[in-house]
Amino acid sequence: MSYNFYSGEVLLIDKPYTWSSFQAVNKIKYAIKQHPSLVHDGVKTKAKVGHAGTLDPLATGLLIVCTGKKTKSINELMGLEKEYTGTFFLGATTPCFDLEKPVDHQFPIDHITEELLIQTAKTFVGEQQQTPPLFSAVMVDGVRAYELARAGVETELKARQINILEFELTRIELPLVDFRIVCSKGTYIRSLARDFGLALKSGAHLTALCRTRIGPYSLKNAETPQAFAERMSAY
């Protein structure tokens, strides 16, 4: 397979668990730096490298990485709908709404039935206002919200308009509930876990998350940063 990283490529990367999106992009950037397409008239050039939509370190799945002139497409790619699969844990919350922090509060779940879960999920389908997590990459006066949160600074984030197109519960084995969600850009599945728990008059947090699709781009066609780097090492 031939590449021209200077003219631009759209790469489908399967981000590993615990890796930051920044780490994945750096791995790709390092892997392509010796590629022949970055040499012009005997002079080595650098290609821009960026990604279209951050994934949390504890999430896995599809990360679109653009190089060269294709980085101009990043905003367009970020606007595409996204599909996620994952797991909610009901009856407990964490400050960051996932497993990055330990459980801070516990709640009863005896009243939660399969019917209640299915009906509650239906109420989240459609356009709505959602408040991002404090532990997020949202900018607050030029600083990432997670930096303020980790420093113990209290911050109030503004709600934003999102759209949940599909919300399917694929497995119910309380306290665990598996899901598949199709949503608009700007949707935080961790915030959805929080809101889902509140709607059930309980609590919830995210224990697993995988981005399986971005618009027409599928995780099935992606490769890990390590696998990509190994292929590039042949140049």
C-alpha positions in Angstrom: 0.0 0.0 0.0 1.5 3.3 -1.1 1.3 6.5 1.0 2.0 10.2 0.5 2.0 11.7 4.0 3.0 15.1 2.7 0.0 15.4 0.3 -2.1 13.9 3.0 -3.5 10.7 4.3 -6.5 9.7 6.5 -5.4 6.9 8.8 -7.7 4.7 10.8 -6.1 3.9 14.1 -7.3 1.5 16.9 -6.3 3.4 20.1 -5.2 1.0 22.8 -6.5 1.1 26.4 -4.7 3.6 28.7 -3.1 5.4 25.7 -3.9 9.1 25.3 -4.9 10.3 21.9 -1.7 12.5 22.0 0.4 9.3 22.6 -1.2 7.6 19.6 -0.6 10.6 17.3 3.0 10.9 18.4 3.5 7.2 17.6 2.2 7.8 14.1 4.2 11.0 13.7 7.4 9.1 14.7 6.6 6.1 12.5 6.3 8.2 9.3 9.2 10.6 9.7 11.5 8.4 7.5 8.9 7.8 4.8 10.1 8.6 1.2 7.0 10.8 0.5 8.5 13.3 3.0 11.7 13.8 0.9 11.6 16.4 -1.8 14.6 17.1 -4.0 16.8 15.3 -1.5 15.5 17.5 1.4 13.5 15.9 4.2 10.3 17.7 5.2 7.8 17.3 8.0 4.2 16.5 7.6 1.5 17.9 9.9 -0.2 15.2 11.9 -3.4 15.6 13.9 -6.5 13.7 15.0 -10.2 14.2 14.5 -11.7 13.7 17.9 -10.1 12.9 21.2 -10.6 9.6 23.0 -10.1 9.3 26.8 -7.2 7.2 27.9 -9.6 4.5 29.4 -11.5 4.3 26.1 -10.5 2.3 23.1 -11.4 2.3 19.5 -11.4 4.4 16.3 -9.1 7.4 16.2 -8.9 9.2 12.8 -5.4 10.6 12.3 -4.8 13.0 9.4 -1.5 13.9 7.8 -0.3 16.7 5.5 -2.9 18.6 3.6 -5.6 16.2 4.9 -5.3 17.9 8.3 -7.6 20.6 6.7 -10.4 18.0 6.8 -10.2 17.5 10.6 -13.1 19.8 11.4 -15.3 18.2 8.9 -14.4 14.7 10.2 -15.1 15.8 13.8 -18.6 16.8 12.8 -19.5 13.3 11.7 -21.8 11.1 13.9 -20.1 8.6 16.1 -21.0 5.1 17.4 -19.9 3.7 20.7 -20.3 0.5 22.6 -19.5 0.0 26.3 -20.7 -0.7 29.8 -22.4 1.2 32.6 -22.1 0.2 36.2 -25.3 1.0 38.1 -25.5 1.9 41.8 -22.2 3.8 42.2 -20.6 7.0 40.9 -17.1 8.4 40.6 -16.0 12.0 40.3 -14.9 11.6 36.7 -17.9 9.3 35.7 -15.5 6.5 34.7 -12.8 4.3 36.3 -10.0 7.0 36.5 -11.1 7.8 40.0 -12.5 5.5 42.8 -16.2 5.2 43.7 -17.3 8.2 45.8 -21.0 7.4 46.3 -23.2 4.3 46.3 -27.0 4.1 45.5 -29.7 1.4 45.6 -30.6 -0.5 42.5 -33.3 -2.9 43.9 -36.0 -0.9 42.2 -34.4 -1.0 38.7 -36.0 -3.5 36.3 -35.2 -4.4 32.7 -38.4 -2.6 31.6 -37.4 0.5 33.5 -33.9 0.4 31.9 -35.3 0.1 28.4 -37.9 2.8 28.9 -35.3 5.2 30.4 -32.9 4.7 27.5 -35.7 5.7 25.1 -36.1 9.1 26.9 -32.5 10.0 26.0 -33.0 9.6 22.2 -33.2 13.0 20.5 -31.7 16.5 20.9 -30.9 17.6 24.4 -28.6 19.7 26.6 -25.7 17.9 28.1 -23.1 19.2 30.6 -19.6 17.9 30.0 -17.6 16.2 32.8 -15.3 18.3 34.9 -12.6 15.8 34.0 -12.7 16.6 30.3 -10.7 18.4 27.6 -13.2 21.3 27.4 -11.3 24.7 27.5 -12.1 27.0 30.4 -10.4 30.4 30.1 -7.6 28.9 28.1 -7.1 25.9 30.5 -8.3 22.3 30.0 -11.2 21.5 32.5 -9.4 18.3 33.6 -6.3 20.3 34.7 -8.5 22.5 36.9 -10.4 19.5 38.3 -7.2 17.7 39.2 -5.9 20.9 40.9 -9.1 21.0 43.0 -10.5 24.2 41.3 -14.3 24.3 41.2 -15.5 25.0 37.7 -19.0 25.2 36.3 -19.2 24.0 32.7 -21.9 25.2 30.3 -24.4 22.7 28.9 -24.2 22.1 25.2 -26.6 20.8 22.5 -26.2 17.2 21.5 -28.2 14.6 19.7 -28.6 10.9 20.6 -29.7 9.1 17.5 -29.7 5.6 18.9 -29.5 4.2 22.4 -29.7 0.4 22.5 -29.2 -1.7 25.7 -27.4 -4.9 24.4 -27.0 -6.8 27.7 -28.6 -6.3 31.2 -26.9 -8.1 34.0 -27.2 -5.8 37.0 -25.3 -3.9 38.1 -23.8 -4.0 34.6 -25.5 -2.8 31.5 -24.0 -2.9 28.0 -25.0 -0.4 25.4 -24.6 0.8 21.8 -25.0 4.5 21.2 -25.0 6.6 18.0 -24.6 10.3 18.7 -23.6 13.7 17.4 -20.2 15.3 17.9 -19.6 16.8 21.4 -21.4 14.0 23.2 -19.7 12.7 26.3 -20.7 9.1 27.1 -19.4 9.6 30.6 -21.9 12.4 31.1 -24.6 10.1 29.6 -23.6 7.5 32.3 -24.1 10.2 35.0 -27.5 11.3 33.5 -28.7 7.8 33.0 -28.0 6.9 36.6 -29.8 10.1 37.8 -32.8 9.3 35.6 -33.0 5.9 37.2 -33.0 7.5 40.7 -29.7 5.9 41.3 -26.1 6.4 40.2 -24.0 5.1 37.3 -20.5 5.4 35.9 -18.7 4.1 32.8 -16.6 1.0 33.1 -15.8 0.4 29.4 -16.0 2.4 26.2 -15.1 1.7 22.6 -15.7 4.0 19.6 -16.7 1.7 16.8 -17.5 4.2 14.0 -17.1 7.8 12.9 -19.4 8.6 10.0 -18.5 6.0 7.2 -15.2 5.0 8.9 -15.3 1.8 10.8 -13.1 0.4 13.6 -13.0 -2.9 11.6 -10.7 -1.2 9.1 -8.3 0.3 11.7 -5.0 -0.9 13.0 -3.1 -0.3 16.3 -0.4 2.3 16.4 2.1 -0.5 17.0 1.0 -2.4 13.9 1.2 0.7 11.8 4.7 1.6 13.1 5.9 -2.0 12.3 4.7 -1.6 8.7 6.4 1.8 8.4 9.7 0.4 9.7 10.1 -1.3 6.3 10.9 2.1 4.7 
